[in-house]
Amino acid sequence: MKVYQCDQCEYASVSNKYRCPSCGTGKLQERDVSSRGSVYSYTDIHIAPAEFAHLAPYTVALIQLEESKAKVTVRMDGNVQIGDMTELDHVEDGAYIYRKC
Amino acid sequence: MTNVYIEGIGMTKFGKFIDKSMKQLLVEASIEALEDAGNPKVDAVFVGNFMGGSIGNQEILGALVANELGLGYIPTAKVEGACASGGIALRQGIMGILSGEYDTVLIAGVEKMKHASTADVTQAINAAMDNDSNEKQAGLTFPGFFGVLANRYFYETGATKEHLAMIALKNRENALNNSLAQFQKPTTMEEIMAARIITSPLGLFDCSPTTDGAAALVITRKKGAIHIRSSAQSSGPTQMQDADDLLSLPAVRESGRLAYEKAGVGPEDIDVVEIHDCFSMTEMLAIEELGFFNKREGWLAVEQGRTKATGDKPVNTSGGLLSRGHPIGATGVAQMYQLVQQLRGTAPNQVENARLALAQNLGGTGSYSTVHILERL
């Protein structure tokens, strides 16, 4: 899992930015970290836009990565609760598909 | 402090109007506002609108208004800021008067959504998310964002789905007294709790509807009874995974802070509030972010009835987006319509002797927020 870590402060994100939005001066540096993380929160989506309607109901979760301050939004393979440990299963059309571990 | 005053207000009924065009709705609300203001000369027009192009194939809304009303060859523009389009349009008008360029500006907001299919509307609304992201590809939706927030809020506080239902019920009860509101059918806690799930834990009554409707304001530098004490706007994260604190909407907090600072007042001074309750959960977070209640304690205030029309901090006396309805581009302007009525003493669910009023309008999943503070002179 790629994350972008500020070289001046603790800020980290899974998406890159021109400058650090937290301290305003740092530059973000790409880092590879484990995909493992715990479920910070989630929702089971029953009403979906046309392009995801065939998947509904499906679960989208916000994962707090273990090795970074960054969080990542993923689609879960199955139901989850807050605190469940998860990891990347595969990447599909630009989406991280996670499973419980 | 601004030197801008609201001189006139107008608003159509909110609901489903298949036989009326977007232009007709805009013109109807605008004429009412102009007549209410005594038909002053207008120097500019700003129209808030989000999806007129994508699902209505109609742009040039500013010029349409000027032309239909015979306002002359004045400057006009459409302003887009997702669900905050109306609040940002108002702010553009205020900035135009503050700059000295205009004396009097017509602000209008409109949306026409009911003619389109749910799939088309959902797709169009998704334009207010960052679509070039892994988050969008994961299938996160607009309501889904607030569902994720709600589950975390429940986890960190003592709040439950019932507290969200209390917000939905309060706003429905307020709408029952507002003849312009979309939903005028009474409901119960039981019906709200049992409604079908849209995105857990949010059910049908936790989500604002699609709506047709328009609202308009005439603002001017000529001193009048309703003073815009301050106007503020902020941006926030465009992706959920970039939230520093998931239970915070930084755009709301920051626009509120700026608005209080410019107005020289605090949350304790505000008598009546219109908040952007696109979802019940959004109202919960916004009452905390605007400083009316402590962080993670908004649910206690809701439980105690403090945000009811009869409470000490009345929120959404119009019925809010949940029950007055949410014609996206019109919403920020419709909030002002309700607050001006409150300050004039003619509002549905009138708050006794209201003097200071606050409106907060949100766009995207926390991407934009405007706050305006009004004062009765």
Contacts between the chains, C-beta under 8 A, distances in Angstrom:
chain1	res1	chain2	res2	distance
A	13	B	241	7.3
A	13	B	242	5.6
A	14	B	134	7.0
A	14	B	241	5.9
A	15	B	133	6.7
A	15	B	239	6.7
A	15	B	241	7.5
A	15	B	242	6.7
A	22	B	244	7.3
A	40	B	152	6.7
A	40	B	246	6.8
A	41	B	148	4.7
A	41	B	149	7.2
A	41	B	151	4.8
A	41	B	152	3.7
A	41	B	155	7.0
A	41	B	246	6.5
A	42	B	148	6.3
A	42	B	151	6.1
A	43	B	144	5.0
A	43	B	147	3.2
A	43	B	148	4.8
A	43	B	150	7.8
A	43	B	151	6.4
A	43	B	199	4.8
A	43	B	200	5.5
A	43	B	201	7.9
A	43	B	202	7.8
A	44	B	147	7.9
A	44	B	197	7.4
A	44	B	199	6.9
A	44	B	200	4.2
A	45	B	139	6.5
A	45	B	140	7.9
A	45	B	141	5.9
A	45	B	143	7.9
A	45	B	144	5.0
A	45	B	147	7.5
A	45	B	199	4.8
A	46	B	196	7.5
A	46	B	197	5.2
A	46	B	198	6.0
A	46	B	199	6.3
A	46	B	200	7.5
A	47	B	122	7.9
A	47	B	141	7.6
A	47	B	143	7.2
A	47	B	198	4.9
A	47	B	199	6.7
A	48	B	122	8.0
A	48	B	139	6.6
A	48	B	141	6.4
A	49	B	119	7.0
A	49	B	122	4.4
A	49	B	123	5.5
A	49	B	126	5.7
A	49	B	141	6.4
A	50	B	119	4.5
A	50	B	122	7.2
A	50	B	123	6.1
A	51	B	123	8.0
A	52	B	139	4.3
A	52	B	141	7.9
A	53	B	119	7.6
A	55	B	139	6.4
A	58	B	139	6.0
A	60	B	138	5.5
A	60	B	139	5.8
A	60	B	140	4.9
A	60	B	144	5.7
A	60	B	148	7.0
A	61	B	148	7.8
A	62	B	148	5.7
A	62	B	152	8.0
A	62	B	240	6.1
A	62	B	241	6.4
A	62	B	246	6.9
A	70	B	241	7.5
A	71	B	241	5.0
A	71	B	243	7.6
A	71	B	246	8.0
A	72	B	134	7.3
A	72	B	241	5.4
A	73	B	134	6.8
A	73	B	135	4.0
A	73	B	138	5.2
A	73	B	140	5.7
A	73	B	239	7.2
A	73	B	240	5.6
A	73	B	241	4.5
A	74	B	138	5.6
A	75	B	138	4.4
A	75	B	139	5.4
A	82	B	151	6.8
A	82	B	152	7.1
A	82	B	155	5.0
A	93	B	137	5.6
A	94	B	134	5.7
A	94	B	137	3.9
A	95	B	134	6.0
A	95	B	137	3.8
A	95	B	138	4.4
A	95	B	139	7.0
A	96	B	134	5.9
A	96	B	138	6.6
